[in-house]
């Protein structure tokens, strides 16, 4: 609904409402105003994330890709499908890794 059309409808409602109904109209307008402000001030919802599938070890990823484990570690740098829960551990999301491999072909 366009802003000018909505404004016209609200103006018409106020103009045609009997004087005894104007307090109810004002109350409804204030309720709508508060709801609109609440929606405007809410932070934007983050985009939904796809659930992670099975997590692979670097050795399993190397076997899938027919590459060396060292190559897998190099590929994983900065990729969304790679997680480092600790400094010495690398986990690879299987579906993300397979999709990335397919995009390289």
Secondary structure, DSSP 8 states (H G I E B T S, - for coil): --HHHHHHHHHHHHHHS-GGGHHHHHHHHHHHHHHHHHHHHS------------EE-HHHHHHHHTS-HHHHHHHHTT-TTEEEEETTEEEEEHHHHHHHHHHH-
